[in-house]
Amino acid sequence: MSEKINHGKVAMSWWATNLAAGTTSATALRARLRRATQPSMVLSERAVYDLSQRLGLRQPLQIHRLAKTLGRITQHDEKSLMALLGGSDPKLSPKRFNRLLTMELGDVAYAIGNAIDLAGGRCNVAQISRDVLFWGEPVRCRWCFDYHNAPAPATLQTEIDEECPL
């Protein structure tokens, strides 16, 4: 039986070491990830390869999406991205929020990256990592609750938080 990986925790640790550190190399890696126009440009980074190994990821586009997303985050916040952007006076308009909910998997890194920029580069690193890796209807449903600053039903939270090997 394979060991379950806590993808959010691993991604958070990797981000803290490789992208959040106040070093020249962290700043340079963040910039290269943001500017990369092709998945191969992201995958050629040794640190990204190390992340994929730690997470047990084997799908190049999945690794690309996660690394591109993490490259947009400048500060960890305990709140989820949608909790930061939603609420009674949302920074993200309902129309843009609905577009995010209907985006195709291939657009995830770009669209979420723009939302992270709108949040000032802040969000919960572990949560957004799991959201990008396990993008699907359960994540979209939880985002609705987060956007409206309401607690998600326990059954929905459990379904999303279950980490399974990819």
MITI-436723 format. One record per residue: z, x, y of N, C-alpha, C in turn; residue number from 1. Coordinates in steps of 0.02 Angstrom, whole numbers. Atoms other than C-alpha are relative to their C-alpha. Layout:
<pts>
+--------+--------+--------+--------+--------+--------+--------+--------+--------+-----+
!    n_z !    n_x !    n_y !   ca_z !   ca_x !   ca_y !    c_z !    c_x !    c_y ! seq !
+--------+--------+--------+--------+--------+--------+--------+--------+--------+-----+
!      Z !      X !      Y !      Z !      X !      Y !      Z !      X !      Y ! NUM !
...
+--------+--------+--------+--------+--------+--------+--------+--------+--------+-----+
</pts>
This chain:
<pts>
+--------+--------+--------+--------+--------+--------+--------+--------+--------+-----+
!    n_z !    n_x !    n_y !   ca_z !   ca_x !   ca_y !    c_z !    c_x !    c_y ! seq !
+--------+--------+--------+--------+--------+--------+--------+--------+--------+-----+
!      0 !     42 !    -59 !      0 !      0 !      0 !      0 !     44 !     62 !   1 !
!      4 !    -41 !    -59 !    -47 !     70 !    169 !     56 !    -17 !     49 !   2 !
!    -54 !      8 !    -49 !     84 !     95 !    304 !    -28 !    -37 !     61 !   3 !
!     21 !     36 !    -60 !     75 !    -26 !    450 !     10 !     45 !     61 !   4 !
!     -2 !    -40 !    -61 !     41 !     55 !    617 !     18 !    -45 !     58 !   5 !
!    -15 !     36 !    -61 !    122 !     -5 !    777 !    -49 !     26 !     53 !   6 !
!     54 !    -23 !    -44 !    -38 !     11 !    878 !     21 !      5 !     73 !   7 !
!    -22 !     -2 !    -70 !     43 !    -30 !   1044 !     45 !     59 !     15 !   8 !
!    -47 !    -56 !     -9 !    181 !     99 !   1024 !    -37 !     67 !     -2 !   9 !
!     39 !    -62 !      6 !     59 !    235 !    969 !    -43 !     10 !     62 !  10 !
!     42 !     -5 !    -59 !    -60 !    197 !   1113 !     41 !     16 !     62 !  11 !
!    -44 !    -13 !    -57 !     84 !    196 !   1238 !     21 !     73 !      1 !  12 !
!    -21 !    -70 !      5 !    145 !    365 !   1177 !    -58 !     47 !     18 !  13 !
!     59 !    -41 !    -15 !    -32 !    437 !   1185 !    -16 !     -3 !     75 !  14 !
!     14 !      8 !    -71 !    -59 !    366 !   1360 !     50 !     41 !     42 !  15 !
!    -52 !    -35 !    -38 !    107 !    437 !   1422 !    -11 !     76 !     -2 !  16 !
!     11 !    -72 !      8 !     63 !    610 !   1356 !    -65 !     23 !     32 !  17 !
!     66 !    -23 !    -19 !   -122 !    618 !   1398 !    -27 !    -26 !     66 !  18 !
!     28 !     30 !    -61 !   -153 !    505 !   1547 !     50 !    -12 !     56 !  19 !
!    -50 !     16 !    -52 !     10 !    466 !   1638 !     33 !     63 !     27 !  20 !
!    -32 !    -62 !    -22 !     73 !    644 !   1648 !    -30 !     21 !     67 !  21 !
!     23 !    -20 !    -66 !     62 !    708 !   1825 !    -32 !     68 !      1 !  22 !
!     33 !    -65 !      5 !    -47 !    853 !   1774 !    -73 !     -5 !     20 !  23 !
!     71 !     -3 !    -16 !   -219 !    908 !   1825 !    -42 !    -23 !    -59 !  24 !
!     40 !     19 !     59 !   -281 !    886 !   1647 !      3 !    -75 !    -13 !  25 !
!     -4 !     73 !      8 !   -217 !    706 !   1639 !    -44 !    -36 !     51 !  26 !
!     42 !     30 !    -52 !   -301 !    663 !   1804 !    -74 !     10 !    -17 !  27 !
!     70 !    -14 !     17 !   -462 !    745 !   1746 !    -23 !    -42 !    -59 !  28 !
!     19 !     41 !     57 !   -462 !    654 !   1579 !     -8 !    -73 !     21 !  29 !
!      6 !     69 !    -24 !   -430 !    486 !   1665 !    -67 !     -8 !     37 !  30 !
!     64 !      4 !    -38 !   -578 !    521 !   1781 !    -60 !      2 !    -47 !  31 !
!     56 !     -3 !     47 !   -693 !    570 !   1638 !     -7 !    -65 !    -40 !  32 !
!      3 !     63 !     37 !   -647 !    412 !   1541 !    -28 !    -56 !     44 !  33 !
!     25 !     51 !    -46 !   -678 !    303 !   1694 !    -74 !      7 !     13 !  34 !
!     70 !    -13 !    -17 !   -846 !    384 !   1731 !    -48 !     -4 !    -59 !  35 !
!     43 !     -2 !     60 !   -910 !    386 !   1552 !    -44 !    -62 !     -4 !  36 !
!     47 !     55 !      3 !  -1066 !    280 !   1536 !    -23 !    -15 !    -71 !  37 !
!     20 !      8 !     70 !  -1093 !    301 !   1349 !     61 !     10 !    -45 !  38 !
!    -55 !    -10 !     46 !   -972 !    284 !   1203 !      8 !     73 !    -22 !  39 !
!     -4 !    -69 !     23 !  -1016 !    461 !   1148 !     35 !     45 !     51 !  40 !
!    -34 !    -39 !    -52 !   -952 !    528 !   1315 !     76 !     -7 !     -7 !  41 !
!    -71 !     12 !     11 !   -782 !    450 !   1278 !     22 !     33 !    -65 !  42 !
!    -18 !    -25 !     66 !   -781 !    497 !   1095 !     -2 !     76 !     -5 !  43 !
!      3 !    -73 !      2 !   -820 !    679 !   1134 !     65 !     33 !     25 !  44 !
!    -64 !    -27 !    -25 !   -648 !    700 !   1214 !     48 !     12 !    -59 !  45 !
!    -45 !    -17 !     55 !   -528 !    788 !   1095 !     61 !    -46 !      0 !  46 !
!    -59 !     43 !     -3 !   -381 !    683 !   1156 !    -16 !    -70 !    -27 !  47 !
!     20 !     65 !     26 !   -477 !    523 !   1115 !     -6 !      3 !    -76 !  48 !
!      4 !     -9 !     72 !   -514 !    589 !    942 !     70 !      0 !    -30 !  49 !
!    -69 !     -1 !     25 !   -328 !    624 !    919 !     30 !    -71 !      0 !  50 !
!    -24 !     69 !     -2 !   -288 !    445 !    972 !    -28 !    -40 !    -58 !  51 !
!     31 !     38 !     55 !   -411 !    374 !    846 !     31 !     19 !    -67 !  52 !
!    -32 !    -23 !     62 !   -331 !    479 !    709 !     70 !    -29 !     -7 !  53 !
!    -68 !     27 !      1 !   -155 !    424 !    755 !      1 !    -75 !    -14 !  54 !
!      4 !     72 !     11 !   -209 !    242 !    754 !    -36 !    -19 !    -64 !  55 !
!     38 !     15 !     60 !   -316 !    256 !    599 !    -63 !    -40 !     14 !  56 !
!     61 !     37 !    -20 !   -467 !    188 !    693 !    -61 !     37 !    -25 !  57 !
!     62 !    -30 !     26 !   -638 !    217 !    617 !    -63 !    -28 !     33 !  58 !
!     58 !     30 !    -32 !   -752 !    107 !    722 !     -9 !     29 !     70 !  59 !
!     10 !    -35 !    -64 !   -825 !    207 !    867 !      5 !    -45 !     61 !  60 !
!     -2 !     43 !    -59 !   -846 !     60 !    985 !     70 !    -26 !     14 !  61 !
!    -69 !     21 !     -9 !   -667 !      4 !    956 !     41 !     56 !     34 !  62 !
!    -34 !    -57 !    -31 !   -603 !    178 !    999 !    -22 !      6 !     73 !  63 !
!     28 !     -3 !    -67 !   -718 !    180 !   1151 !     33 !    -52 !     46 !  64 !
!    -29 !     53 !    -41 !   -652 !     12 !   1215 !     72 !     15 !     18 !  65 !
!    -70 !    -14 !    -13 !   -471 !     64 !   1197 !      8 !     58 !     49 !  66 !
!     -6 !    -58 !    -44 !   -492 !    235 !   1279 !    -22 !    -16 !     71 !  67 !
!     23 !     19 !    -66 !   -593 !    163 !   1424 !     52 !    -42 !     36 !  68 !
!    -52 !     42 !    -30 !   -457 !     33 !   1453 !     60 !     42 !     21 !  69 !
!    -58 !    -42 !    -15 !   -315 !    159 !   1445 !    -14 !     47 !     59 !  70 !
!     18 !    -44 !    -56 !   -409 !    270 !   1568 !      5 !    -33 !     68 !  71 !
!     -6 !     36 !    -63 !   -394 !    135 !   1701 !     72 !     -9 !     22 !  72 !
!    -70 !     13 !    -15 !   -204 !    123 !   1692 !     32 !     61 !     31 !  73 !
!    -34 !    -55 !    -34 !   -106 !    229 !   1815 !     76 !     -6 !     -5 !  74 !
!    -73 !     11 !      3 !     67 !    152 !   1792 !     17 !    -53 !    -51 !  75 !
!    -24 !     49 !     49 !    156 !     64 !   1649 !     44 !    -51 !     36 !  76 !
!    -42 !     54 !    -26 !    236 !   -104 !   1692 !     23 !    -40 !    -60 !  77 !
!    -25 !     41 !     55 !    344 !   -210 !   1579 !    -37 !    -67 !     -6 !  78 !
!     37 !     63 !      0 !    241 !   -363 !   1628 !    -70 !     11 !    -28 !  79 !
!     69 !     -2 !     25 !     77 !   -402 !   1542 !    -48 !     -3 !     59 !  80 !
!     51 !      1 !    -52 !    -84 !   -387 !   1641 !     -8 !    -69 !     29 !  81 !
!     10 !     68 !    -25 !   -106 !   -575 !   1653 !     61 !    -27 !     37 !  82 !
!    -60 !     21 !    -36 !     75 !   -601 !   1707 !     -1 !     31 !     70 !  83 !
!      5 !    -33 !    -65 !     43 !   -477 !   1849 !    -54 !    -33 !     44 !  84 !
!     56 !     27 !    -39 !   -120 !   -562 !   1901 !      2 !    -75 !     10 !  85 !
!     -2 !     73 !     -4 !    -73 !   -745 !   1877 !     59 !    -24 !     41 !  86 !
!    -57 !     30 !    -35 !     69 !   -857 !   1932 !    -21 !    -51 !     51 !  87 !
!     13 !     54 !    -49 !     82 !   -980 !   2075 !    -47 !     23 !     56 !  88 !
!     46 !    -27 !    -50 !    -13 !   -866 !   2195 !    -39 !     57 !    -33 !  89 !
!     33 !    -51 !     41 !   -134 !   -776 !   2078 !    -43 !     49 !     39 !  90 !
!     45 !    -51 !    -26 !   -220 !   -613 !   2121 !    -69 !     -8 !    -31 !  91 !
!     62 !     11 !     37 !   -352 !   -658 !   1992 !    -15 !    -75 !      4 !  92 !
!     16 !     71 !     -8 !   -439 !   -822 !   2034 !     -7 !    -34 !    -68 !  93 !
!      9 !     36 !     63 !   -441 !   -958 !   1901 !    -71 !      7 !    -28 !  94 !
!     69 !     -7 !     23 !   -631 !   -942 !   1893 !    -10 !     68 !    -35 !  95 !
!      6 !    -66 !     31 !   -623 !   -754 !   1857 !     42 !      4 !    -64 !  96 !
!    -42 !      1 !     60 !   -481 !   -783 !   1734 !    -38 !    -33 !    -58 !  97 !
!     38 !     35 !     52 !   -589 !   -908 !   1638 !    -59 !     42 !    -25 !  98 !
!     54 !    -45 !     22 !   -732 !   -782 !   1635 !     28 !     53 !    -47 !  99 !
!    -32 !    -49 !     45 !   -613 !   -654 !   1558 !     12 !    -30 !    -69 ! 100 !
!    -15 !     32 !     64 !   -565 !   -779 !   1424 !    -62 !     -9 !    -44 ! 101 !
!     61 !     13 !     38 !   -746 !   -805 !   1373 !    -43 !     62 !    -10 ! 102 !
!     41 !    -61 !      6 !   -805 !   -624 !   1378 !    -11 !     19 !    -72 ! 103 !
!     18 !    -25 !     66 !   -891 !   -550 !   1229 !     37 !     66 !    -13 ! 104 !
!    -36 !    -60 !     19 !   -811 !   -407 !   1135 !    -28 !     63 !     34 ! 105 !
!     32 !    -58 !    -31 !   -936 !   -283 !   1207 !     17 !      9 !     74 ! 106 !
!    -16 !     -2 !    -71 !   -881 !   -326 !   1384 !     75 !     11 !     14 ! 107 !
!    -73 !     -2 !     -7 !   -693 !   -309 !   1353 !     22 !     59 !     44 ! 108 !
!    -24 !    -59 !    -37 !   -668 !   -131 !   1419 !    -17 !     -4 !     74 ! 109 !
!     22 !      4 !    -69 !   -768 !   -159 !   1578 !     39 !    -55 !     37 ! 110 !
!    -32 !     57 !    -33 !   -693 !   -330 !   1620 !     76 !     11 !      7 ! 111 !
!    -72 !    -12 !     -4 !   -513 !   -283 !   1578 !     14 !     58 !     47 ! 112 !
!     -8 !    -55 !    -47 !   -535 !   -120 !   1673 !     -1 !    -24 !     72 ! 113 !
!      2 !     29 !    -68 !   -583 !   -218 !   1829 !     64 !    -39 !     15 ! 114 !
!    -62 !     37 !     -9 !   -431 !   -330 !   1804 !     59 !     48 !     11 ! 115 !
!    -53 !    -51 !     -9 !   -319 !   -176 !   1788 !     -4 !     28 !     71 ! 116 !
!      8 !    -24 !    -69 !   -391 !   -111 !   1952 !     28 !    -51 !     49 ! 117 !
!    -25 !     53 !    -43 !   -350 !   -279 !   2032 !     77 !     -1 !      0 ! 118 !
!    -73 !     -3 !      6 !   -170 !   -257 !   1971 !     28 !     66 !     26 ! 119 !
!    -22 !    -63 !    -28 !   -161 !    -90 !   2059 !     10 !     55 !    -52 ! 120 !
!     -5 !    -50 !     53 !   -182 !      9 !   1898 !     61 !     -8 !    -44 ! 121 !
!    -62 !     11 !     38 !    -23 !    -66 !   1824 !    -10 !    -53 !    -53 ! 122 !
!     -8 !     52 !     51 !      8 !   -162 !   1664 !     42 !     28 !    -57 ! 123 !
!    -37 !    -21 !     59 !    102 !   -155 !   1500 !    -50 !     36 !    -46 ! 124 !
!     48 !    -41 !     37 !     12 !    -14 !   1410 !     -3 !    -20 !    -73 ! 125 !
!     -1 !     18 !     71 !     67 !    -62 !   1234 !    -34 !    -68 !    -11 ! 126 !
!     27 !     67 !      8 !     21 !   -245 !   1258 !    -76 !     -1 !     10 ! 127 !
!     72 !      2 !    -13 !   -151 !   -215 !   1334 !    -37 !     38 !    -55 ! 128 !
!     31 !    -37 !     56 !   -188 !    -90 !   1195 !     -9 !    -46 !    -60 ! 129 !
!      6 !     48 !     56 !   -151 !   -221 !   1062 !    -51 !    -54 !     16 ! 130 !
!     47 !     52 !    -20 !   -250 !   -350 !   1160 !    -72 !     23 !     -9 ! 131 !
!     68 !    -28 !      6 !   -404 !   -238 !   1166 !    -19 !     10 !    -73 ! 132 !
!     15 !    -14 !     70 !   -391 !   -188 !    984 !     -8 !    -64 !    -41 ! 133 !
!      0 !     61 !     41 !   -361 !   -364 !    918 !    -27 !    -60 !     40 ! 134 !
!     29 !     52 !    -42 !   -466 !   -463 !   1044 !    -24 !    -58 !    -42 ! 135 !
!     20 !     61 !     36 !   -487 !   -641 !    984 !     38 !    -59 !     29 ! 136 !
!    -29 !     62 !    -26 !   -426 !   -818 !   1007 !     76 !      3 !      9 ! 137 !
!    -72 !     -3 !    -12 !   -239 !   -784 !    982 !     18 !     39 !     64 ! 138 !
!    -12 !    -39 !    -61 !   -244 !   -652 !   1121 !    -19 !    -43 !     60 ! 139 !
!     22 !     42 !    -56 !   -342 !   -769 !   1235 !     52 !    -55 !     14 ! 140 !
!    -50 !     53 !     -8 !   -215 !   -908 !   1205 !     64 !     27 !     33 ! 141 !
!    -60 !    -29 !    -30 !    -68 !   -793 !   1246 !    -13 !     17 !     73 ! 142 !
!     17 !    -15 !    -70 !   -158 !   -737 !   1404 !      8 !    -62 !     44 ! 143 !
!     -7 !     62 !    -39 !   -160 !   -919 !   1461 !     73 !    -11 !     19 ! 144 !
!    -71 !      8 !    -15 !     29 !   -929 !   1448 !     23 !     54 !     49 ! 145 !
!    -19 !    -54 !    -45 !     50 !   -759 !   1532 !    -26 !    -13 !     70 ! 146 !
!     30 !     13 !    -66 !    -68 !   -807 !   1674 !     39 !    -52 !     38 ! 147 !
!    -39 !     54 !    -32 !     36 !   -962 !   1708 !     75 !     15 !      0 ! 148 !
!    -70 !    -22 !      2 !    199 !   -862 !   1688 !     44 !    -47 !    -41 ! 149 !
!    -38 !     44 !     46 !    255 !   -972 !   1544 !      8 !     37 !    -66 ! 150 !
!     -9 !    -33 !     65 !    328 !   -912 !   1379 !    -48 !    -27 !    -52 ! 151 !
!     45 !     20 !     54 !    205 !   -914 !   1236 !     41 !    -27 !    -58 ! 152 !
!    -35 !     25 !     59 !    255 !  -1016 !   1083 !     13 !     57 !    -50 ! 153 !
!    -20 !    -53 !     47 !    344 !   -909 !    953 !    -53 !     11 !    -54 ! 154 !
!     50 !     -8 !     53 !    209 !   -943 !    823 !    -60 !     40 !     25 ! 155 !
!     56 !    -37 !    -29 !     74 !   -877 !    939 !     19 !     73 !      9 ! 156 !
!    -23 !    -68 !    -10 !    176 !   -723 !    983 !      4 !     38 !    -66 ! 157 !
!     -6 !    -32 !     66 !    211 !   -685 !    800 !    -69 !     17 !    -27 ! 158 !
!     68 !    -11 !     26 !     27 !   -702 !    755 !    -32 !     61 !     33 ! 159 !
!     30 !    -56 !    -36 !    -23 !   -577 !    889 !     36 !     65 !    -15 ! 160 !
!    -39 !    -61 !      8 !    118 !   -453 !    861 !     -4 !     30 !    -70 ! 161 !
!      6 !    -28 !     67 !     84 !   -433 !    676 !    -53 !     54 !      0 ! 162 !
!     45 !    -57 !      1 !      8 !   -262 !    662 !    -27 !      8 !    -70 ! 163 !
!     29 !     -9 !     66 !   -113 !   -243 !    520 !    -50 !     57 !      2 ! 164 !
!     48 !    -56 !      2 !   -219 !    -95 !    465 !    -70 !    -25 !     15 ! 165 !
!     68 !     19 !    -18 !   -395 !    -99 !    535 !    -49 !     22 !    -52 ! 166 !
+--------+--------+--------+--------+--------+--------+--------+--------+--------+-----+
</pts>
